[in-house]
Amino acid sequence: MSVSQNEDRSQVLHEIMTYFGCGTIRRDTSDLTVKWEVRSLQTLRERVIPHFLMWPILSAKQNDVEAFVAVCDAMSKREHLQPGGLIEIVTIVKRMNPSGKRRFDPDMIIDQLSEMKA
């Protein structure tokens, strides 16, 4: 999970990191931003997700939060280790942040996993 800001507004990322008590901050040269990131599934489930369940985002971004929670739940059940579970996760992620850049095409991943599953 990551939150990004332009560098001149990076102080908010330090406040977020302090609030949650976790994560790291790094520069992203690909889009010239600074990012606060949390990569630990356990930390996400224990510290970050409960916040957004208690205080939902009052915008359409809440849909992404709910999808993210579903992905974390599936991963905690180790469903991502099987092609069928990973297809489910990629399908969920595909709906998240549709205007964002993707490193890999979700449909291509689903097609390749479907071939493995067959």
Sequence and secondary structure as in RCSB ss.txt:
>XXXX:A:sequence
MSVSQNEDRSQVLHEIMTYFGCGTIRRDTSDLTVKWEVRSLQTLRERVIPHFLMWPILSAKQNDVEAFVAVCDAM
SKREHLQPGGLIEIVTIVKRMNPSGKRRFDPDMIIDQLSEMKA
>XXXX:A:secstr
 EEEEEGGGTHHHHHHHHHHT  EEEEETTTTEEEEE   HHHIIIIIHHHHHHS  SSTHHHHHHHHHHHHHHH
HTTGGGSHHHHHHHHHHHHHSSTTS  SS HHHHHHHHHHHH 
